[in-house]
C-alpha cells in the first residue's frame, strides 16, 4: 500500500491529544516533506528515521516522493516522540510490515541513528488515553514501567526498532508488560517525633493536615519551621490510586517520574528567586509549575516575604479553585493545583524580633515594610498563622507528650474520614454553601464569634477560614458540633491578622 496511518499522541500540558501520522508514497522526484505544524525537533525526525531504518537493515523508500502529515495540523508538535510512529508508517507504506498490524495500536518513542528506541516524556498521560481507546501502546523499554502504572492498559516495549518490526510481522513475540504493577506502599518519610518541643506548632501541623489547611509559621531562625514542614507528608494519608496516577502524570510530562518513590505525596520547595512561570507554570510550550507539581501534596515556601510579590499574588486563584489557567495567544491550558501551602518566614528583617537576647534592632517601619510584602488577600487565604519561639535545648530525642508520625497520621486519617463521609470533601475545600451547612453554630456562639471578629478586624474570608479550622478541630475531637473551645482555638491561629508590627 502507498498510504499508511499510525496513531500517536502529542504532549499538550498534562494532556495527550491524539495525533494521526499519515505517510504517503508517490512516484515523482524523490523528496521527503513533513507537514502538520512540526517544530524543529519534529522536522529533524526525518533524518533520524532515515538513518535508523538503514542501520536496522530496513529499506528506506528513498526513490519515492514521501509526504508525512501529522494531523490535526493546528496542534503544535514538539520533541522526538513521533519518530517511532513515522518509521512504522514508512515501513507499512512500503509493505515491510503488514498493513493491519497497527490498526489497534499507538506508538511513542524517539529513534537513535542506530535504530534503538529512546524514552520520551509524557508517556503516562498517553497510556491513560490509550487505555480509554482500548488500544495497545508501543513504547521504548525505558518507558515501559511508567506506562504500566496505568491499570488495564496493554503495553508492548522494545529496545530496538527491528525487534518491534519482527513482532508486528509475527516473527517473534514481545510479551505485554504487566500493567498496574507499580502501585506499592509509600516510601518511609521523616518522623514527627524527631522534632523537639514546639507542642503548639505540632498541634497546628496536625490540624492543617487533618483539614488540608494552609499554614504559615513565623519565628526566629532555628525554631524548627522548616523541620516541621518537612514532617507534614509523613502524617498525611497515602494517595489513592486515582490521585497517584494524577501525580505521576504531572511528573511524567515534567520528565521527573521517580518510580522508586511512587506513589508518595509530592513535597515541593522552590527557591524564593523562582519566577512566575516556574511557580505557576508557563513558557512558550506551557509546562506545569511548582504548584501543579505539588498537586495532592505539599508546596513549602521558605522565606515567604523574599518571593517577588507579583509571583505570590498569582497563588491567590489556585489556592481558592485548585486549578491554574495558563493563557497563550494560541491556546489556554488548565493545570491541576490542589496543593497544601506551608510557608515560613521571620518576624522581621533580621529575624530576631521578640528574642530574649534583645539582638533585634529593626524599627517598626522596617518590620511593617517587611511584613507588607505579603498582601492581606494572600494572608486571608492562609488558614493558620502561628508564631514560634526558641525553646530550651535538649539532646534527648524522646520523652512523653511527643507524638510520632504514626500516631498523628492515625488522628489525621480518622478526621479526614469524618469529613469525606459528611460532605465528600475536606474542610479546607468547602464552598460557601458548605460552610453555612456544616459549620453552623449555636446562637450564643455565633454572637460571641461576631464580637471576636469585630474586635480582631477579620475579613469575611478570614472568618470563613477560621470556621473551617474550627470544624476540623471538632472533627479531630470527633465532635458533631462546633463549640466555643474550637472557635477560640481557631481564632488563635490568625495571629498575623491581629499582631502589630512593633
C-alpha positions as CSV (number, residue, x, y, z in Angstrom):
1,X,0.0,0.0,0.0
2,X,1.2,3.6,-0.6
3,X,-0.8,5.2,2.2
4,X,-0.3,4.2,5.9
5,X,-1.9,5.6,9.0
6,X,-0.3,5.3,12.5
7,X,-1.8,6.6,15.7
8,X,0.3,8.6,18.2
9,X,0.0,11.2,21.0
10,X,1.2,14.7,21.4
11,X,2.0,16.4,24.7
12,X,-0.1,19.5,25.5
13,X,0.2,20.5,29.1
14,X,-0.7,17.3,31.0
15,X,-3.0,16.1,28.3
16,X,-2.1,13.7,25.5
17,X,-4.2,14.7,22.5
18,X,-4.3,12.2,19.6
19,X,-2.1,12.7,16.5
20,X,-2.6,10.7,13.3
21,X,0.6,10.1,11.4
22,X,-0.2,9.8,7.7
23,X,2.5,8.6,5.4
24,X,2.1,8.6,1.6
25,X,4.5,7.3,-1.0
26,X,4.1,8.5,-4.6
27,X,6.0,8.5,-7.8
28,X,7.9,11.6,-8.9
29,X,11.0,13.5,-7.9
30,X,12.5,11.8,-4.7
31,X,11.7,14.0,-1.7
32,X,10.5,13.9,1.9
33,X,8.0,16.5,3.1
34,X,6.9,16.7,6.7
35,X,3.8,18.9,7.4
36,X,1.4,19.4,10.3
37,X,2.9,22.3,12.3
38,X,6.1,20.5,13.4
39,X,8.6,22.3,15.5
40,X,12.4,22.0,14.9
41,X,12.9,18.7,16.8
42,X,10.0,17.1,14.9
43,X,11.3,18.3,11.5
44,X,14.6,16.8,12.3
45,X,12.9,13.4,12.8
46,X,13.1,12.6,9.0
47,X,16.9,12.5,9.3
48,X,16.8,10.3,12.4
49,X,14.3,8.0,10.8
50,X,16.2,7.6,7.6
51,X,19.4,6.6,9.4
52,X,17.6,4.4,11.9
53,X,15.9,2.4,9.1
54,X,19.2,2.0,7.1
55,X,21.2,1.0,10.2
56,X,18.5,-1.5,11.2
57,X,18.8,-3.2,7.8
58,X,15.4,-2.0,6.7
59,X,14.6,-0.4,3.4
60,X,14.1,3.4,3.3
61,X,11.9,4.3,0.2
62,X,14.4,6.9,-1.0
63,X,13.3,6.7,-4.6
64,X,9.7,7.8,-3.7
65,X,8.1,11.2,-3.1
66,X,7.3,10.9,0.6
67,X,4.7,13.1,2.3
68,X,4.2,12.8,6.1
69,X,1.3,14.6,7.7
70,X,0.9,15.0,11.4
71,X,-2.8,15.7,11.9
72,X,-4.5,17.7,13.2
73,X,-2.5,20.4,11.6
74,X,-3.4,23.2,14.1
75,X,-2.0,21.2,17.1
76,X,1.6,22.1,18.0
77,X,4.0,19.1,18.0
78,X,7.3,19.1,19.8
79,X,10.2,16.7,20.6
80,X,11.2,13.3,19.1
81,X,8.1,11.4,20.3
82,X,6.8,10.9,16.8
83,X,9.9,9.2,15.4
84,X,8.7,5.7,16.0
85,X,5.2,6.4,14.5
86,X,6.8,7.9,11.4
87,X,9.2,5.0,11.0
88,X,6.4,2.4,11.3
89,X,4.3,4.4,8.9
90,X,7.1,4.3,6.3
91,X,7.6,0.6,6.8
92,X,3.8,0.0,6.4
93,X,3.5,2.2,3.3
94,X,6.4,0.3,1.7
95,X,4.9,-3.1,2.6
96,X,7.7,-4.1,5.1
97,X,5.2,-4.7,7.9
98,X,1.6,-5.9,7.5
99,X,-1.0,-3.2,6.7
100,X,-3.3,-4.1,9.5
101,X,-0.6,-4.7,12.2
102,X,-1.1,-1.2,13.7
103,X,-4.8,-0.8,13.4
104,X,-5.4,-1.0,17.2
105,X,-2.0,0.4,18.3
106,X,-0.5,3.7,19.2
107,X,3.3,4.4,19.0
108,X,5.5,6.7,21.0
109,X,9.3,6.9,21.0
110,X,12.4,8.6,19.8
111,X,14.8,6.9,17.5
112,X,18.6,6.8,17.7
113,X,20.5,6.7,14.5
114,X,21.3,3.1,15.2
115,X,17.6,2.2,15.4
116,X,17.5,1.9,19.2
117,X,14.4,3.3,20.9
118,X,14.9,6.2,23.3
119,X,12.5,7.2,26.1
120,X,10.3,10.3,25.8
121,X,8.4,12.4,28.3
122,X,4.7,12.4,28.9
123,X,4.1,8.7,28.4
124,X,1.8,8.2,31.4
125,X,-1.0,10.6,30.1
126,X,-0.7,8.9,26.7
127,X,-1.1,5.5,28.4
128,X,-4.3,6.7,30.2
129,X,-5.7,7.9,26.9
130,X,-4.7,4.8,25.1
131,X,-6.4,2.6,27.7
132,X,-9.6,4.6,27.2
133,X,-9.4,4.0,23.5
134,X,-8.7,0.3,24.1
135,X,-5.5,0.3,22.1
136,X,-2.1,-1.2,22.6
137,X,0.7,1.2,23.4
138,X,4.1,0.7,21.7
139,X,6.9,2.4,23.7
140,X,10.7,2.1,24.3
141,X,11.7,-0.3,27.0
142,X,12.8,2.6,29.2
143,X,9.2,3.9,29.3
144,X,7.6,0.5,30.0
145,X,7.5,0.8,33.8
146,X,6.0,4.2,33.7
147,X,3.3,3.3,31.1
148,X,2.5,0.1,33.0
149,X,1.4,2.1,36.1
150,X,-1.9,2.5,34.4
151,X,-4.2,-0.4,35.2
152,X,-5.8,-2.1,32.2
153,X,-3.6,-0.8,29.5
154,X,-1.7,-3.1,27.1
155,X,1.9,-2.1,26.7
156,X,4.4,-3.6,24.3
157,X,8.0,-2.4,24.9
158,X,11.1,-2.9,22.8
159,X,14.8,-1.8,22.8
160,X,15.2,-1.6,19.1
161,X,13.1,-0.8,16.0
162,X,14.0,-4.2,14.5
163,X,12.5,-6.0,17.5
164,X,9.2,-4.2,17.1
165,X,9.1,-4.9,13.3
166,X,9.7,-8.6,13.9
167,X,6.9,-8.6,16.5
168,X,4.5,-6.9,14.1
169,X,5.3,-9.4,11.3
170,X,4.7,-12.3,13.7
171,X,8.3,-13.4,13.6
172,X,8.8,-13.1,17.3
173,X,6.6,-12.4,20.3
174,X,7.1,-9.5,22.6
175,X,5.1,-10.2,25.8
176,X,2.9,-7.4,27.1
177,X,4.3,-5.5,30.1
178,X,2.2,-6.3,33.2
179,X,0.0,-3.2,33.9
180,X,-0.7,-1.7,37.3
181,X,2.3,-3.4,38.8
182,X,4.0,-0.2,40.0
183,X,1.5,0.6,42.8
184,X,3.2,-0.1,46.1
185,X,3.4,1.1,49.7
186,X,4.8,4.7,50.1
187,X,8.4,5.1,50.9
188,X,9.3,5.9,54.6
189,X,9.4,9.6,55.5
190,X,10.8,11.7,58.3
191,X,9.2,11.2,61.7
192,X,7.4,14.0,63.6
193,X,8.9,12.7,66.9
194,X,12.3,13.9,65.8
195,X,11.2,17.5,66.3
196,X,11.9,18.6,69.9
197,X,9.4,20.7,71.8
198,X,7.1,23.1,69.8
199,X,4.0,21.4,71.0
200,X,1.7,24.1,69.8
201,X,3.3,24.1,66.3
202,X,2.9,20.3,66.1
203,X,-0.7,20.7,67.1
204,X,-1.1,23.3,64.3
205,X,0.6,20.9,61.8
206,X,-1.8,18.1,62.7
207,X,-4.8,20.5,62.3
208,X,-3.5,21.6,59.0
209,X,-3.1,18.0,57.8
210,X,-6.5,16.9,59.1
211,X,-8.4,19.6,57.1
212,X,-5.9,20.3,54.3
213,X,-5.5,23.8,55.6
214,X,-2.8,26.2,54.5
215,X,-0.3,27.1,57.3
216,X,2.2,29.9,57.9
217,X,4.9,29.6,60.5
218,X,6.8,32.6,61.6
219,X,9.6,33.0,64.2
220,X,13.3,33.5,64.7
221,X,15.8,31.3,62.9
222,X,16.4,27.8,64.4
223,X,12.9,27.4,65.9
224,X,12.2,24.4,63.6
225,X,9.9,25.9,60.9
226,X,11.5,24.0,58.0
227,X,11.9,20.9,60.1
228,X,8.2,20.8,60.9
229,X,7.1,21.5,57.3
230,X,9.2,18.6,56.1
231,X,7.3,16.3,58.5
232,X,3.9,17.1,57.0
233,X,3.9,14.4,54.3
234,X,4.5,11.7,56.9
235,X,1.2,12.4,58.7
236,X,-0.9,12.8,55.5
237,X,-2.9,9.7,54.4
238,X,-1.4,7.8,51.4
239,X,-2.6,8.6,47.9
240,X,-5.4,6.5,46.5
241,X,-4.9,5.0,43.0
242,X,-6.6,7.8,41.1
243,X,-4.6,10.6,43.0
244,X,-1.4,8.7,42.5
245,X,-2.0,8.5,38.7
246,X,-2.7,12.2,38.6
247,X,0.5,12.9,40.4
248,X,2.5,10.6,38.2
249,X,1.0,12.1,35.1
250,X,2.3,15.6,36.0
251,X,5.7,14.2,36.9
252,X,5.8,12.4,33.6
253,X,5.2,15.5,31.4
254,X,7.8,17.3,33.5
255,X,10.3,14.5,33.0
256,X,10.5,13.8,36.7
257,X,8.8,10.4,37.1
258,X,10.5,8.8,40.0
259,X,9.1,5.3,40.1
260,X,11.1,4.3,43.1
261,X,9.3,6.9,45.2
262,X,5.9,6.4,43.7
263,X,3.1,6.9,44.9
264,X,4.3,9.2,47.7
265,X,2.8,12.6,48.1
266,X,4.9,15.3,46.4
267,X,6.8,17.8,48.5
268,X,8.0,20.8,46.5
269,X,10.2,23.5,48.0
270,X,11.1,26.1,45.3
271,X,13.8,28.8,46.0
272,X,12.5,32.3,46.7
273,X,14.0,33.5,43.5
274,X,11.6,31.4,41.4
275,X,9.9,33.2,38.5
276,X,6.2,33.3,38.0
277,X,6.4,30.7,35.2
278,X,8.5,28.4,37.4
279,X,6.0,28.7,40.3
280,X,2.6,28.6,38.5
281,X,3.5,27.3,35.0
282,X,4.0,28.7,31.6
283,X,6.6,29.0,28.8
284,X,6.2,29.1,25.1
285,X,5.0,25.5,25.3
286,X,3.3,25.7,28.7
287,X,4.5,23.3,31.3
288,X,3.2,22.7,34.9
289,X,4.8,24.9,37.5
290,X,5.7,24.1,41.1
291,X,2.1,24.4,42.3
292,X,1.0,21.7,39.8
293,X,3.9,19.5,40.6
294,X,2.7,19.8,44.3
295,X,-0.8,18.6,43.3
296,X,-2.2,16.3,46.0
297,X,0.9,17.2,48.1
298,X,2.7,20.0,49.8
299,X,4.1,23.2,48.5
300,X,6.6,24.7,51.0
301,X,7.6,28.3,50.6
302,X,10.5,29.2,52.9
303,X,11.4,32.8,53.5
304,X,8.0,33.8,52.1
305,X,8.5,37.6,52.1
306,X,11.6,37.2,49.9
307,X,9.5,35.9,47.0
308,X,8.5,38.5,44.4
309,X,5.2,40.0,45.5
310,X,3.7,39.7,42.0
311,X,4.7,36.0,42.0
312,X,3.0,35.4,45.3
313,X,-0.2,37.2,44.2
314,X,-0.5,34.5,41.4
315,X,-1.1,32.0,44.1
316,X,-4.5,33.5,45.1
317,X,-6.5,31.9,42.3
318,X,-5.2,28.3,42.7
319,X,-5.4,28.5,46.5
320,X,-9.2,29.0,46.0
321,X,-10.0,26.9,43.0
322,X,-7.4,24.1,43.0
323,X,-6.5,24.8,39.3
324,X,-4.4,27.3,37.4
325,X,-5.2,28.7,34.0
326,X,-2.3,29.5,31.7
327,X,-3.4,31.6,28.7
328,X,-1.4,31.9,25.5
329,X,-2.3,33.5,22.2
330,X,-2.8,30.1,20.6
331,X,-4.4,28.2,23.4
332,X,-5.4,28.2,27.1
333,X,-4.4,25.3,29.3
334,X,-5.6,24.3,32.7
335,X,-3.3,22.6,35.1
336,X,-4.5,20.9,38.4
337,X,-3.1,22.6,41.5
338,X,-4.9,21.2,44.5
339,X,-1.9,21.7,46.8
340,X,-1.5,22.4,50.5
341,X,0.6,25.5,51.2
342,X,3.0,25.6,54.1
343,X,5.0,28.8,54.4
344,X,7.7,30.0,56.8
345,X,9.0,33.5,57.5
346,X,11.0,35.5,60.0
347,X,9.1,38.0,62.2
348,X,11.3,40.9,61.0
349,X,14.1,41.6,58.5
350,X,16.9,40.5,60.9
351,X,14.8,37.6,62.1
352,X,15.2,38.1,65.9
353,X,12.2,40.3,66.9
354,X,10.9,39.1,70.3
355,X,14.1,37.1,71.0
356,X,15.1,37.4,74.7
357,X,18.6,38.2,73.7
358,X,17.4,41.6,72.5
359,X,19.6,41.5,69.4
360,X,16.9,42.8,67.1
361,X,17.4,46.4,66.1
362,X,14.7,46.6,63.5
363,X,12.5,49.7,63.6
364,X,8.7,49.4,63.5
365,X,8.8,50.9,60.0
366,X,11.2,48.2,58.8
367,X,9.1,45.5,60.3
368,X,6.0,46.9,58.7
369,X,7.7,47.2,55.3
370,X,8.9,43.6,55.6
371,X,5.5,42.2,56.5
372,X,3.9,44.4,54.0
373,X,5.4,42.3,51.2
374,X,2.5,39.8,52.0
375,X,-0.8,41.2,50.9
376,X,-4.0,41.0,53.0
377,X,-5.8,38.9,50.4
378,X,-3.0,36.3,50.4
379,X,-2.9,36.1,54.2
380,X,-6.7,35.7,54.2
381,X,-6.2,32.5,52.1
382,X,-3.8,31.0,54.7
383,X,-5.9,29.4,57.3
384,X,-3.4,29.2,60.2
385,X,-0.8,31.7,61.2
386,X,1.4,30.6,64.1
387,X,4.3,32.3,65.8
388,X,7.1,30.0,67.0
389,X,9.8,30.8,69.7
390,X,13.1,29.3,70.7
391,X,12.7,26.7,73.4
392,X,15.4,25.3,75.8
393,X,17.8,23.0,74.0
394,X,17.9,19.3,74.9
395,X,19.9,16.4,73.5
396,X,17.2,14.0,74.3
397,X,15.2,12.9,71.2
398,X,12.4,11.2,73.1
399,X,10.1,11.9,76.0
400,X,6.5,11.9,77.0
401,X,4.0,14.0,75.1
402,X,5.9,13.8,71.9
403,X,3.7,12.3,69.2
404,X,5.2,10.4,66.4
405,X,4.1,10.4,62.8
406,X,2.2,7.1,63.1
407,X,0.1,8.4,65.9
408,X,-0.5,11.8,64.3
409,X,-1.3,10.1,60.9
410,X,-4.0,7.9,62.6
411,X,-5.7,11.0,64.0
412,X,-5.5,12.8,60.7
413,X,-6.9,9.9,58.8
414,X,-9.8,9.5,61.2
415,X,-10.7,13.2,60.9
416,X,-10.5,13.1,57.1
417,X,-12.8,10.1,57.0
418,X,-15.4,12.0,59.0
419,X,-15.2,14.9,56.6
420,X,-15.4,12.8,53.5
421,X,-18.4,10.9,54.8
422,X,-20.2,14.1,55.8
423,X,-19.5,16.4,52.8
424,X,-17.5,14.4,50.3
425,X,-14.5,16.9,50.5
426,X,-12.0,18.1,53.1
427,X,-12.9,21.1,55.3
428,X,-10.5,23.5,53.6
429,X,-12.3,22.8,50.2
430,X,-15.8,23.7,51.5
431,X,-17.6,26.2,49.3
432,X,-19.7,29.0,50.9
433,X,-22.8,26.9,51.0
434,X,-20.9,24.0,52.6
435,X,-19.6,26.4,55.3
436,X,-23.2,27.5,56.1
437,X,-24.4,23.9,56.2
438,X,-21.6,22.1,58.0
439,X,-20.2,24.9,60.2
440,X,-23.4,26.0,61.9
441,X,-23.1,27.5,65.4
442,X,-25.3,27.8,68.5
443,X,-26.9,31.3,68.7
444,X,-24.7,32.3,71.7
445,X,-21.5,31.1,70.0
446,X,-22.4,32.9,66.8
447,X,-22.8,36.2,68.7
448,X,-19.5,35.5,70.5
449,X,-17.8,35.0,67.2
450,X,-19.3,38.2,65.7
451,X,-17.9,40.2,68.6
452,X,-14.5,38.5,68.3
453,X,-14.3,39.1,64.5
454,X,-15.2,42.8,65.0
455,X,-12.5,43.2,67.7
456,X,-9.8,41.4,65.7
457,X,-10.8,43.1,62.4
458,X,-11.0,39.9,60.4
459,X,-12.3,40.0,56.9
460,X,-15.3,37.8,55.8
461,X,-12.9,35.4,54.0
462,X,-10.7,35.1,57.1
463,X,-13.8,34.4,59.2
464,X,-14.9,31.7,56.9
465,X,-11.4,30.2,57.0
466,X,-11.5,30.3,60.8
467,X,-14.9,28.5,60.8
468,X,-13.4,25.7,58.6
469,X,-10.5,25.3,61.0
470,X,-12.9,25.1,63.9
471,X,-14.8,22.4,62.0
472,X,-11.5,20.5,61.7
473,X,-10.8,20.9,65.4
474,X,-14.2,19.4,66.2
475,X,-13.6,16.5,63.7
476,X,-10.2,15.8,65.4
477,X,-12.1,15.6,68.7
478,X,-14.8,13.6,67.0
479,X,-17.5,16.1,68.0
480,X,-20.6,16.6,65.9
481,X,-21.0,20.3,66.6
482,X,-18.5,23.2,66.8
483,X,-18.2,24.6,70.3
484,X,-16.7,27.7,71.9
485,X,-13.5,25.9,72.6
486,X,-12.9,25.1,68.9
487,X,-13.8,28.7,67.8
488,X,-11.4,30.2,70.3
489,X,-8.5,27.9,69.2
490,X,-9.3,28.6,65.5
491,X,-9.1,32.4,66.1
492,X,-5.8,31.9,68.0
493,X,-4.3,30.7,64.7
494,X,-5.0,34.1,63.0
495,X,-2.0,35.7,64.7
496,X,-0.8,37.9,61.8
497,X,-4.3,39.4,61.4
498,X,-4.0,40.9,64.8
499,X,-0.3,41.1,65.7
500,X,1.2,44.7,65.5
501,X,4.5,45.2,63.7
502,X,6.2,46.5,66.8
